[in-house]
Amino acid sequence: MSAIENFLNKVICGDVLQVLREIPDNSIDLGITSPPYNKKEKNGGWLVSRVIYKGFKDSMPEEEYQAWQVEVLNELHRVIKQGGSFFYNHKVRYEKGKMIHPLEWLSKTKWDLWQEIIWNRKIAGNIRGWRFWHVDERIYWLVKGKPKELKPEHAKLTSVWEIRPETGHKDHPAVFPLELPVRIIYSILGQEKGVVIDPFCGTGTTLVASKLLGKDYIGIDISEEYVRYAQERLAQAHKERQAVLREIALHTTELTFKERKSMGLWNKRSSR
Ligand SMILES: C[S@@+](CC[C@H](N)C(=O)[O-])C[C@H]1O[C@@H](n2cnc3c(N)ncnc32)[C@H](O)[C@@H]1O
């Protein structure tokens, strides 16, 4: 195992588990990721273009996929500091008429589930009528011990996030909109320094957000092509500052929790 300094501000090309196993215990403040969803290319859908990655096939027997995700999440639990958080983006999937819910495997990990955030992407992946159009994904806020309380300007942002999907990076099929990791990093770390990891970093969106917010980052991806893309993107990160400013502008409030309480606007003890 090497010192954490050897990993900082790098995009590492390799298998997620192999790289994570090299990272020391309790060394990272915050993690954000969207893993491959095991979408199985053969079921790619007939209207929207298929989610096809360069460098690996997103197709495993479901049981194997879930066991892999549990192993990755437990390794992430080891490297995150006590009191640290991990934001895990996934979605409800359907296979042969049956719902597959992320809680099926999240409940088998060492993480405590702090909040389920609904990401309303406002577009559906298909136009058939078997179910109401499926426009949401989920972001699971996972914690290792008790996290710090959010400041009021972040907490008032609600648990439904209306952020449209990114369309600007055509070389990758599943890129985060930059606002999403900016919201998480700014809310959790604020002005503090810290290390942020994205273990399936793709085009490096989480890393760009970390860099623009003055945090250290660690990215891992198995595809050489995406790692190169992320490195080039990071070198030009200043060009993406506008999206950061747009997101930060949403984090405002006139009153602190204490002021609201003293004015009688909030007198019940809220549940943790
Ligand atoms: C959903 S994408 C992440 C996209 C990213 N959030 C972004 O904004 O570009 C998942 C990524 O996981 C990577 N991946 C798949 N298997 C992997 C493995 N075993 N180890 C590391 N990365 C892997 C893929 O190459 C892909 O870029």
The ligand as an SDF file (V2000), in Angstrom:
LIG
                    3D

 27 29  0  0  0  0  0  0  0  0999 V2000
  -21.2110    5.4140  -16.0580 C   0  0  0  0  0  0  0  0  0  0  0  0
  -19.5580    5.5980  -16.5590 S   0  0  0  0  0  0  0  0  0  0  0  0
  -19.0050    6.9590  -15.5730 C   0  0  0  0  0  0  0  0  0  0  0  0
  -19.1120    8.2740  -16.2860 C   0  0  0  0  0  0  0  0  0  0  0  0
  -18.6520    9.4680  -15.4720 C   0  0  0  0  0  0  0  0  0  0  0  0
  -19.5280    9.7200  -14.3260 N   0  0  0  0  0  0  0  0  0  0  0  0
  -18.5390   10.7210  -16.3210 C   0  0  0  0  0  0  0  0  0  0  0  0
  -19.0790   11.7770  -15.9210 O   0  0  0  0  0  0  0  0  0  0  0  0
  -17.9370   10.6600  -17.4010 O   0  0  0  0  0  0  0  0  0  0  0  0
  -18.7710    4.2040  -15.8550 C   0  0  0  0  0  0  0  0  0  0  0  0
  -17.2890    4.0590  -16.1670 C   0  0  0  0  0  0  0  0  0  0  0  0
  -16.7900    2.9030  -15.5110 O   0  0  0  0  0  0  0  0  0  0  0  0
  -15.6630    2.4380  -16.2500 C   0  0  0  0  0  0  0  0  0  0  0  0
  -15.3890    1.0330  -15.8270 N   0  0  0  0  0  0  0  0  0  0  0  0
  -16.0640   -0.0900  -16.1710 C   0  0  0  0  0  0  0  0  0  0  0  0
  -15.5090   -1.1700  -15.5700 N   0  0  0  0  0  0  0  0  0  0  0  0
  -14.4960   -0.7200  -14.8060 C   0  0  0  0  0  0  0  0  0  0  0  0
  -13.5570   -1.3650  -13.9270 C   0  0  0  0  0  0  0  0  0  0  0  0
  -13.5510   -2.6780  -13.7240 N   0  0  0  0  0  0  0  0  0  0  0  0
  -12.6350   -0.5950  -13.3080 N   0  0  0  0  0  0  0  0  0  0  0  0
  -12.6110    0.7690  -13.5070 C   0  0  0  0  0  0  0  0  0  0  0  0
  -13.4660    1.4090  -14.3330 N   0  0  0  0  0  0  0  0  0  0  0  0
  -14.3960    0.6920  -14.9640 C   0  0  0  0  0  0  0  0  0  0  0  0
  -16.0900    2.6120  -17.6920 C   0  0  0  0  0  0  0  0  0  0  0  0
  -14.9870    2.6960  -18.5730 O   0  0  0  0  0  0  0  0  0  0  0  0
  -16.9390    3.9000  -17.6380 C   0  0  0  0  0  0  0  0  0  0  0  0
  -16.2080    5.0250  -18.0800 O   0  0  0  0  0  0  0  0  0  0  0  0
  1  2  1  0
  2  3  1  0
  2 10  1  0
  3  4  1  0
  4  5  1  0
  5  6  1  0
  5  7  1  0
  7  8  2  0
  7  9  1  0
 10 11  1  0
 11 12  1  0
 11 26  1  0
 12 13  1  0
 13 14  1  0
 13 24  1  0
 14 15  1  0
 14 23  1  0
 15 16  2  0
 16 17  1  0
 17 18  1  0
 17 23  2  0
 18 19  1  0
 18 20  2  0
 20 21  1  0
 21 22  2  0
 22 23  1  0
 24 25  1  0
 24 26  1  0
 26 27  1  0
M  CHG  2   2   1   9  -1
M  END
$$$$
